[in-house]
Amino acid sequence: MIRILVVDDHAVVREGLRHVLTAEHGFTVVGEAAEGAAGIVQAKALTPDVVLLDLTMPGVGGLEATPGLLKAVPGIKVLVLTMHEHGEYVVEAMRAGAHGYVLKDSPPADLRTAIRTVHAGRPHLGPGVSDAMRAGLATQAARAERQAMIDALTPRERQVMTLVAQGSTNKEAATVMGISPRTVETHRENVMKKLDIKSVAELTKLALEYGLTGR
């Protein structure tokens, strides 16, 4: 009998999971919780085999709760059950220590298979999740590469990037920096070349994304 703790902030989801799981021999739901911190408390008290864990909940979410669950009950298996199919969610969940990842729109049979798989000590990614994880890893790798390129800019180039992103003209940036407008233009051209961007709009978007606007 696989003992399961359900951690999800929606009561109707918890009730539905209890019905789906207990309808088949081999599963028992030993407890429920509506957020991560309560889930950790329940896990310590009930020592379930598998935790079905939502990611986004009020209070402590699934990503934050996963390490606590693993620490609370050595050997426990965490199976993320969520509506988030974006690859970066998958990557972060697995890095946090989750043993599997299943989408909430999966058929009940797939969920039961996932529970059995992680309980047996094997990782499980639901249909389509493996592709999403690969995409998420690629996105994170690209972001890390771009961050490294930004980090390699000179202090002057970073300052020009910030000022341009804030809407300053070359002349205004030159006044702030105490250099000539032509030098500002040179720095801006170097930034765009190093970061492989083609327009001021793209530069501004990148500065916003990486927190370089000073706002």
Stockholm file with secondary structure:
# STOCKHOLM 1.0

chainA/1-215         MIRILVVDDHAVVREGLRHVLTAEHGFTVVGEAAEGAAGIVQAKALTPDVVLLDLTMPGVGGLEATPGLLKAVPGIKVLVLTMHEHGEYVVEAMRAGAHGYVLKDSPPADLRTAIRTVHAGRPHLGPGVSDAMRAGLATQAARAERQAMIDALTPRERQVMTLVAQGSTNKEAATVMGISPRTVETHRENVMKKLDIKSVAELTKLALEYGLTGR
#=GR chainA/1-215 SS CEEEEEECSCHHHHHHHHHHHHTSTTEEEEEEESSHHHHHHHHHHHCCSEEEECSCCSSSCHHHHHHHHHHHSTTCEEEEEESCCCHHHHHHHHHHTCSEEEETTSCHHHHHHHHHHHHTTCCEECTTHHHHHHHHHHHHHHHHHHHHHHHTSCHHHHHHHHHHHTTCCHHHHHHHHTSCHHHHHHHHHHHHHHTTCCSHHHHHHHHHHTTCSCC
#=GC SS_cons         CEEEEEECSCHHHHHHHHHHHHTSTTEEEEEEESSHHHHHHHHHHHCCSEEEECSCCSSSCHHHHHHHHHHHSTTCEEEEEESCCCHHHHHHHHHHTCSEEEETTSCHHHHHHHHHHHHTTCCEECTTHHHHHHHHHHHHHHHHHHHHHHHTSCHHHHHHHHHHHTTCCHHHHHHHHTSCHHHHHHHHHHHHHHTTCCSHHHHHHHHHHTTCSCC
//
